[in-house]
Amino acid sequence: MSDQDERVAEFLRAQAEVTSPAYAALPSTAEFASGKHRHLYKGEEPTDWIEFSTVPADAKERKHWFAEGSMGHPAKANIEMMRSIWRHVGTTFGHDAGKGTYEGQVLMDFFGGTGTSMMATLEGYKVILCELEPTYINLIKESMKKISSLAGWDISANVLLLEGDNRITIPTARREAFLKWGRPDIHHIMGSPPYAAVLSVSKPKAESTKHLAGSYSESIQVYSDHARSIGKLSKFQYNHEMTKVYKACHDALVPGGTMTTIMKDFMRQGERQYLSKWFEKVCTEDAIGWKDGTPHFMSLQWHKRHSPGTGYLKLHESRGNEVVLDEDIVIFGKAY
């Protein structure tokens, strides 16, 4: 048994000791992104990366379900990847394993973007979205109507949209969930945080690279337009404020809940900046992770996604810069 499997088994044993039937012990049989793993070479070493659907396939599904304009988000999540995550955590660490539904579980996307996670409502989840930018808030509302029309039922009853700075809205999420659904439980949190000033592109540069990255060059201005956008901060300020966000996520989760973050390292002056390693350190060793010597977040699983073709990469490759071709999908569990 690998170290990762042992951590998962330990976490599930802890769930078995909780008396609430919502956290009954579950067999760890669900393989994340089953059938999508492939061995790619990174240098001389083969690496087990996950290959989700190609960008055109993802674009086709997104255009079908989401409002016009959602394709313009520069860092939108791959729908199939997000679906694989909520199915995996809902089955492996949830309370309805193997029944084909996640009814009763609440999923919060702490950087809602265009609202990709709303698709989880079609599989039984209640979904909370946190979003700051007015442009994307409006897109979420439009997409909610479109998904409802295509699905044949109003998903808005199962969606809670928290508008504003998530450093303020996440601490209110349990209360708002109780007011809307009669229960304050949040079982799973997932999302992709912004980068610290990495995605900043000047308007002249955006115009000059438009032919390389399409709508990415224009939408980058909207992505971090709000004065309170964490993505505008320096690395030091970003680390400080994101620590607040992760602490708020920890406090919002039920014991035994999970937090999954999709994070991509980047290159700076020829050196790889390991964002996920910093993330793990913050959540398991620093102010969030340790209290009286007890880890409150456990690092459960770490997966690699092959992510070669975004507008961000095209922009940086066009300047002759090295780029990172993989993303980290890191799953943490809130200890009891």
N, C-alpha and C positions, 0 to 999 in steps of 0.2 A: 504493500500500500504506500503510495507517495505521500509526501508531507502535506500536499494539498488535500488529498483524500482523507487523511487523518484529521485535519482541521475541520473538514465538513462533518465527519463522523462525530467528532467531539461536540460540535455545535448542535447536531441533531440529537445527541444524547442529552444535552442540556434542555432541549425542547421537550424531551420525553418526561422530564421531571416536573414540568409545569402542569398544574392541574387543569387549566382551561382547555376544553376540547379543541379550541382554535389552534392550539400548538401541540397537537399530538405528534409523536415521533413518526418520521417518514423514512422510507427506504431511499437511499441516495442512488437512484437508478437512472435519473434523467440526465442524459449527456447533453451538455450545452452545444447548440448548433450542430446537432448530429448530421453526419454526412457532408459537412461543409469544410472539414479540416483538410488541409493539403500541406505537404512538406515543401517549403520554399527555402532557397539558400540565401543566407545572410552572411556574406563573406564566405568562409569555408565550411561553416556549420549549417546543417539542415535545421530549420525551425518550423515548429508546428503552428502555422498561422491558419486563420479562418477566412475563407473566401466567400463573402456574401454575394448577392446578385450584383450584376454589373450596373453601372450608372444608368444606361438606357432603360433597363428593366425596372429599376427603382423609379425612374422618372415617369414611366407609363402608369405605374400604380398610384404615384402621388398626384399626377394630373387627373386621374379618374376620381379620387376621393376628396382631394383638397381644392380649396378656392384658388382661382387664378392669382398669381403673385407669390404663392408659397415656394415656387421653384427658385425665387430670387434670393432666398436666405443663403448666405455664404457658408454656413456651417450646419446645414440641416442634416438631421440624422437619417441614416439608411433605414427604411421602414422594416425590411426583413431582419436587420440586426436588432432593432428595438423589439420587434415581435419575439425574436428568439430569446431575448433577455427576460421579458415579462413572463413568457411561458416557462422559462427555466426556473426563475426564482419563485414563481407562483406554484410550481409543481414540486420542486426540490425542497423549498423552505416555507411553503405555504401550508394550508390546511385542507386542500381539496385535491390531493395528488391522484392522478390517474382518472379523474372523473370528467375531464374535458371541459371544465368550466372553472372560472376563478371568482365566481359569485361570492360576495362577502368580503373579498379582499380589496383594499384601497391602495392605489398606486399614485405616488406623487412625482411629477417631473419638475425638478427645482429650477431648471432653465427651460421654460416651455417652448420657446422659439415659435415655430409655425403650428405647433400642436400635434406633432406626430403621435404622441402617446394617447391621444383620444381614440385611436384605433383599438386600444385595449378594451374600450367599453363594449365593442362588438363581441368580445369573448367573456364578458361577465364582470370585468373590473369596474369599480368606481375610480375616477381619475381626477387628481388635483393638478392644475397647471399653474406655475408661477411665472409671470412674464412682466418685464419692465417697459419694453418699447411699445409705444402706441400703435405703430404700424403693424407689429406682429400680433398685438392684442386684437386688432380689428380683423386680421387674417384668421386668427383662431375662431372668432365669432362667426365669420363667413363660412369657414370650413366645417364648423359644428352644424350649421344649417344644411350644408351640402351632404355631409356624411349621414345626417338624419334622414334626408330625402332619399338617398340611395339605399339606406338600410331599411327604410319603411317604418321607423319608429324614432321618437325624439330622444336623442342621446343626452340632451342638456340636463335631464334629471340625474344623470350619472357623471356629470362633469362639473367640477368646482374650479372656476377661474379666479385666481388671486392676482389682482392687478397691482403692480408697483414693485419696489425694491424688495427682493426676497430676503434680505437681512431683516426686514420688518415683517413681511408676510408669512415666512415660514414659521416663526414663533406663534402666529395666530391660526395656523392651519388646523390644529386639532379642534380648536373652538369652532371654527367655521365649518369643519366637517360634521361636528355634533349638531350645529344649527341646521345644516342641510339634510343630513342623513340619520340623525338621532344617535350616532356613535362617533367617538373621537378617534377611533383607531386608524393609524396609518401603518400598513404592513410592509410596503416596499417603496423605496425612493430610487429614482434613476435619472440620469441626464448627462449632458456634456457641458462642463463649465467653459466660459470664455477664456481666452489666453490673456496674459498680462501684456498689453500693448503690442502683441505680436501681429495682430491682424490690422493694425493701423496702416492705412494707405492714403497718401495725399490725393487730392482731387486731380491734379495734373498727372500723377503717376497712374491713377485709376483710368484716366482717359487714354493715356498712351499704351496701356496694357489691355484695353477692352477687347481687342481682337484675340487675345490669348485666353482670357478667362470669362468672356461673355458677361452675363448678368452679375457675376461675382463682383466685378470692378465697381459697378454702380451700387449694389446692395451693401457693400462693406461700410458705406457711410451711414446707412440706416442701422446696421448691426450694432454699432456702438455710439449712436447719436445722443442718447439720453445723458444728461449731466451726471447721473448717479451710476452709470454703467461701470461695473467692476473691470471690464476689459480695457478701460481707459487708464487704469492705474499703473504706476511703476511696479516693478517686480516686488519690491519690499512692501509697498502698500497692498498690492494684490494678495500676497501671501497672508498678510495680517487680516484682510477682510474676508478672504476665502476660508480662513480658519474659523471665523465667526459663522459663516454659512454652514460648514460641516458640523460645528457644534450645535447649531439650530436643527440640522437634520437629525443628528443623534438624539436630541431631546424630543423631537416630534415622533420618532418611530416607537412602536410597541416593542417590548422586550422580545427578542427573537426575530425582529424585522431585519430587512436587508437594505443596503445602500449600494447601488451599482453606478460607477462613474466611467464614462467613455472619455479617454484622454489621449491626446497625441503629443509626443515629444516634438521638439523642433531644434533646428540648428542655429547657433549664434556664434559668429566668428570662428566657424569651423568645428565647434564643439557641440555635442548633443546635450540638450537641456532635458533632464529626466524629470518631467512633471509628475509622473505616476509614482516615482520613488518618494518625491516630496509629499505627495498626497498620502501615501501609506504611512510615512513617518508621522505626519500630523494626526492621522486618525488612530494610530495604534500606540504612539509613544509620547506625544506631546499633551497639551492641555485637554484635548478631547479624550484621548485614549486611556489615560491612566488616572485613577482616583483611588487613593489609599492602597496603591500597589496592584489594583485589579484592572485588567484591560476591559474597556467598555465597548470597543469595536474590535472584532476579530477579523483578520484578513483570511477570507475563505477560499477564493478562487481568483486566478489571474489568467486571462486569455489574450491572445494576440489576433488582431484583425488586419488582414492585408488591405491597405487603403491607399492606392496609388494615384488616383485621378481627380483630386479636387481642384477648384479654382485657386485655392491658397497655394497648392504645390506648383501649379502652372505659373503663377506670378513669380514665385521665388526661383523656379528653374529657369525662367526667362532671363533672370539676372545673373545666371551662372552659379547660383548657390546650391549647396548640397541640401537635400530634403530627406525627411523621414517617411518611409513607405509603410509603416505599421502604426496601428492604434492599440492602446491597452484598454481592455474591459476588465475592471477590477471590482470584485464583489466582496463587500464587508457585511458582517452580521453584528447586530447590537446584542451584547452579552446580557445575561440575566443578573 
